[in-house]
Every structure is written in C-alpha cells, then in structure tokens.
Amino acid sequence: MTLTLSPSAATRFFFTVLATLFTLASSPLAASPTDDAQEAAQALARDQEKAGYIFRAEAWTGDLSKEIGKAVKMQLFKGNEYCIGVAVPRKAGIHISGSVLDFKGEPVGEIQPVLDGWGFLLFFKPKKTGVYVVTVHQTEKGKLKDTACAIITGYK
C-alpha cells in the first residue's frame, strides 16, 4: 500500500519541512562571548535611553584579562552629560568595576554597578573637553577568568 498525498497536503508538508530547515539553519547555536558582552552593554543602555541619553550605534569590544584591566581612551565634550555602559557576558560569573579618569588620572563621575556584578554604568559631565580614560577590571567577588568586555557610550 502506498501513501499518496493530495496536492494541497503535499504543498503544506513541503513548506513545513522547508520552514523547519530554514529556522534551524538561521538560528545560531551559541553566541560568542563578545556578542554576549555587547548585548549586556546594550541592555544597560536601553534602560538609560528613557532618561534621555542617546547612545552611539557602535560599542567598543575587547578582551578583559583576569590579571590586568583595560583602559580605553574617549573624547568627551564639555556641556554633555555622559552615561557609559560597561559589561561582560551576564552568565560568566565575573564581577567588574571601573571608573572614568580625568587628565590627571583622578577618578571622576559616579558609578552605578549592576547587582549581579556583570556590568556598571558610569555617569559623568566633563568640565573640560578632552581625552578621558574609562577603566575596567575584574573584582574578587566573582570568577576570575579571561573574558570579553564591551563599552557603549551615551550622551545628552
């Protein structure tokens, strides 16, 4: 006995199989740590957009070593208020901290850490236009391991 499908049933079956294959082929199996860090930083930014901050489309991404932190230079302008989101992958178990340093290497601004330790926001309104440095390092509160880090900058 052979099973024959009507033309409409065969068409539905064909498109169901095609849709299933397309879904499986286009879904990533696992995001990279860099993608996870960038997604976490963007999540921090989305919360601050309601407060009027405009975030740049691109984020700085790089490696964050367990032994030594990172220092990233940024041009900041007098008159703007800045919100800088810094994050590592949320599920990595890593806790980070950091600050904005002025021309003299002194910390300026205010830090608002994420409760789980995977990120923080830095708020700062420079008194002078110039190059400032955003620092980030791992703390002893979480796992210490090499990971990806992302920094996203907003202003208003």
C-alpha positions in Angstrom: 0.0 0.0 0.0 1.4 3.4 -1.0 0.6 6.6 0.7 -0.3 9.4 -1.7 -0.8 13.0 -0.6 -3.2 15.4 -2.2 -1.5 18.3 -3.9 -2.5 20.7 -1.1 -1.3 18.4 1.6 2.0 17.8 -0.2 2.4 21.5 -0.6 1.8 22.1 3.2 4.2 19.3 4.1 6.9 20.7 1.8 6.6 24.2 3.2 6.5 22.9 6.8 9.8 21.0 6.2 11.3 24.0 4.4 10.4 26.4 7.2 11.8 24.0 9.8 15.1 23.7 8.0 15.3 27.4 7.5 14.7 28.1 11.2 17.3 25.6 12.2 19.9 26.8 9.7 19.5 30.5 10.6 19.5 30.2 14.4 22.9 30.5 16.0 23.8 27.6 18.2 25.7 29.8 20.6 26.6 33.4 20.7 30.3 34.4 21.2 31.4 35.9 24.5 32.0 39.2 22.6 28.4 39.2 21.3 27.1 38.4 24.9 29.1 41.3 26.4 27.9 43.7 23.7 24.3 42.5 24.2 24.7 43.1 28.0 26.1 46.6 27.5 23.2 47.4 25.1 20.7 46.2 27.7 22.2 48.7 30.2 21.9 51.4 27.5 18.3 50.7 26.7 17.3 51.5 30.3 19.1 54.8 30.1 17.5 55.9 26.8 14.3 56.6 28.8 16.3 59.1 30.8 17.1 61.0 27.5 20.6 59.6 26.7 21.4 59.0 23.0 23.8 56.0 22.6 26.3 55.6 19.8 25.5 52.7 17.5 28.9 51.1 17.8 30.4 49.8 21.0 34.0 49.2 21.9 34.6 45.5 22.4 37.8 43.8 23.5 39.3 41.2 25.8 39.4 41.6 29.6 42.2 39.6 31.2 41.8 38.2 34.7 45.2 39.6 35.7 45.0 43.1 34.3 42.2 45.5 33.5 41.6 47.7 30.4 41.9 51.4 29.9 40.0 52.8 26.9 40.5 56.5 25.8 37.5 58.5 24.9 37.0 62.1 23.6 34.4 63.7 25.9 33.0 67.2 25.4 32.2 69.9 27.9 28.5 70.5 28.2 27.4 66.9 27.5 26.3 64.5 30.2 27.7 61.0 29.6 26.4 57.6 30.5 28.9 54.9 29.8 27.8 51.3 30.0 30.4 48.6 30.6 29.6 44.9 30.6 30.9 41.3 30.4 28.8 38.3 29.4 26.0 38.1 32.0 26.3 34.4 32.7 30.1 34.3 33.0 30.0 34.8 36.8 32.6 37.6 36.5 32.3 40.8 38.6 33.7 44.0 37.2 34.3 47.6 38.4 35.8 50.7 36.9 35.9 54.4 36.6 36.4 57.5 34.4 39.8 59.1 34.9 40.5 62.7 34.1 43.6 64.3 32.6 45.5 63.9 35.9 44.5 60.3 36.3 42.0 61.1 39.1 38.6 59.2 39.1 35.6 61.4 38.3 31.9 60.8 37.9 29.6 58.3 39.6 29.4 54.5 39.2 26.2 52.5 39.4 27.0 48.8 39.5 24.7 46.0 38.4 23.6 43.9 41.3 25.0 40.7 39.8 28.3 42.3 39.1 28.5 41.7 35.3 28.3 45.4 34.4 28.1 49.0 35.6 27.1 52.5 34.4 29.4 55.5 34.7 27.8 59.0 34.8 30.0 62.0 34.1 29.7 65.6 33.0 33.1 66.9 32.0 34.1 70.4 32.9 36.6 70.5 30.0 36.6 68.9 26.5 39.4 66.4 26.2 40.5 62.8 26.3 39.4 60.8 29.3 40.0 57.2 30.1 37.4 54.6 31.1 39.0 51.8 33.2 37.5 48.4 33.8 38.9 45.5 35.9 37.6 42.2 37.4 37.0 42.0 41.1 37.5 39.2 43.6 33.7 38.9 44.2 33.3 36.8 41.0 35.1 34.2 39.0 38.5 35.4 37.7 38.9 34.4 34.1 39.7 35.9 30.7 36.6 37.2 29.0 35.1 39.7 26.5 34.1 43.2 27.5 32.0 45.9 25.8 31.7 49.6 26.4 28.9 51.7 25.0 28.7 55.5 25.3 25.7 57.7 25.5 25.3 61.5 26.0 22.6 64.1 26.4 
